[in-house]
């Protein structure tokens, strides 16, 4: 019984860690959105996206509102969005999106994570071309005609449409068409579960289980850094 409890407790702590990381990430996204375009959600599409993603991560409304209030203060932290590129073990390409108030600290931590994970940082542009930056909308598959949505959304920047393992509808657009698709869904009264910018690998690298685990350990090490927002790779 004790052993089962330990396993469950470990899973619970892992969920808490992920939730805390998601809340921190969204809090920074809110700060950047408010600084750029103000706190009025009706006039700030990026902030509306933050609201959606906060809800998808079960971030309490009062925490979202507190993050907006902090972002409006004079002493709020100014975050800079910086992209780092590198290679993991076995030649896997890795992109690291960060939001930081101290780039010296962040680049040192990211470089150390790559080195400890048997990888190495690359120069700007060394692997970014291996990924396509896209907008991704996750929709609840209820009362939606997928064929009709596909036909209508083509004119609003849709590049890919399909379903994920949970049966949700996934709509992807080119980076520059993210806003256009967002407006289309709003006009259709479709509220996404989440809406975010992502990076899709153009080609993937297939490795055996042991090699894949080595790569994923590096990804996990990078994701644990407080300045890291998202990590992308082209491991299959």
N, C-alpha and C positions, 0 to 999 in steps of 0.2 A: 504493500500500500504506500509506504514511504517513497519508494522508487517512482511510482505513478505520480505521486504528488510533486516530486521534484521535476519530472518531465513537464507536467502541467504548469508548474510555477515558472519554469524556464520559458515556456511558450508565452505565458502572460507577460513576463518582463520584456520579451522580444516585441510583443504588440505595443507595450507602453513606450519602448524606445522608438519604435517606428512612428507612433503617434506624436511623440515629443519632437521628433525630427521634422515631421510634416507640419506641425504647428509653427516651428521656427522658420521653416522654408516659406510658408505662406505669409507669416508675419513680415518677412523681408520683402516679399513680392508686394504686399500691401504698402509698405513704406515707400518703395520705389514708385509704385503707381500713384500714390497720393502726392509725392514730391513732384512728379512729372505733370499731372493733370488735375490735381485737386481732389477734395474728399467727396464731391457730389457724384454718387454712383450713377445717376441718370446721364451725366455728361462725361463719364469716365469709363469707357468700355473695358479697359484693363482692370479697373477696380471691380467691375461687374464679374469679370472672369475670376478674380480672386475670391469673391463671394461664393461663386459656384464651387470652386475647388475646396474652399474651406468647409462648405457643407458636405462635400463628398468625403472629406477626411474626418467628419464629425467634430469639427472645431466649433466650440460654443460661440453663439452670437455675441456674447459679451466680450469674449476675447478678440473677436474680429473688430468690434467697435472700439475696444481699448487700443488695438494696434493702429487704427485710423487716427484716433485722438493723439497718440504718441507721435505719429508721423506729421501731425500738424504743429507740433511744438517747436519752439526755437532751438531747443537743445537736442533734437532728435538726431539719431545716427544717420549719416549719409552713406549709403551703400553704392559701391561701384560694381557693375556686372562685368566679370572677366572670364573669358574662355581659355582653358588650358588644354593642350593636346599632347598625346604621347602614345606609347606602345606598351601593352602588357606583355606577359609571357607568351612565347610562341607567335609573336607578330600580330597579336590582336590589337586593333586600333581602339583608342579610348579618348573620349572627349569629356571634359570636366567643366560644368557650368558653376560659377561661384558668384556670390554676392558678398562683398567684403568692405570693411572700413579700414583695412590695413593690407595692402597688396603685398608688402614685404613679408608679412607673416604668412599670408595665404600661399604664395608661390613656394616658400620654403617648406610648408607642410605638405603641399601637393607633390613637390619633388621628392621629399622624404618618403611619402607613401609609395610612389612609383619605384623608388630604389629598393625599399624593403620588400616590395612585391615582385621583384625580379623583372621590373619594367624600366622604362626611362621616358622622361619628358622630351617632347619634340619642339621644333620651332613653330611659330604661328603659320598655319596653312599646311602643316605636314600631314595631317589626317582628316581635317575638316571636310575636304573635298570628297571623302569616302562616305559622307552622310548627306542626306537630303533634309533640309530643315522644313518642317511641315506643321500645319495646325491640325490638331486632333480633337474631335468632339465625340464624347461618349453619350449615347442616347438610350434611355430606357425603351425597350422594345414593346411598347404598349400603344395600341391604337395608331400604329404607324404602318402605312403601306410601303414596304421597302422599295418596290419597283417604282412607285409614284415618287417617293422621295429621291430616288436616284435620278429620275428624269428631270425633276424640278431643280435639283441642286447642281446639276452640270453647269448651268448658266451662272452659278454663284461661286464657282471655283472648286467644285468637288473633283478630286483626283482619284480617290479610292473610297470604296464603301463596302462594308461587310459586317460580320458579327464576330464577337470575341467568344471565349470559352464559356462565359456566363450568359450568353445570348443577348448581350447588349449590342446595339448598333454602333459601329465605329465609322465616322466620316472623317476623311483626311483631305486637306487642301494644301496648296502651295503656301509658303510663308506669307507672301504678299496678299493672298486672298483670305486670310484668317478673319479680318474684320467684315468682309463681304459675306462670308458664310455665317458669321455670328448674327449679322443683321437679318439675313434670310430666315434663320431659325427663330429669331425673336418675332418676326412678322408672321411666322407660322404658329406662334404660341407654343413652340417646342423648347422646353427648358432642359439643357443638357445636364447629365449627371456631373460631367466635368468638361472643361474646355481649356486646352493648353497647347503651348508650342513644344514640339518634340523634334528629335533628330532620328531619322530612319536610315539604317545602313543600306548602301546600294548593293553591297555584296557581303556575304557572311563567311566566317571561317569555322570549319568543323573540326573539333578536337575530340580526343577520347575523354573519358570521365575524369581521369586523374589530371589531365592538362586543363580541362574546363574548370575543375575545382580550384586550381592554382590561379586562373584568371579571375574567378568570382571572389576569391579572397582579396585580391587587389581592389576589385570594385567595392567590396564591403569596407575595406580600409579607407578608401577615398570617401565613401558616403558617410563615414563616421565623423569626418571633419566638420566643425560647426560652420565653416564658410562655404561648404559645398552644397549647392542646390540640387543638381542632378548629375548623374554619370551615365554616359552612353558608351556602348561598345558594339563591335560587329561579330561577337561570338554567336554562332548558331545555337 
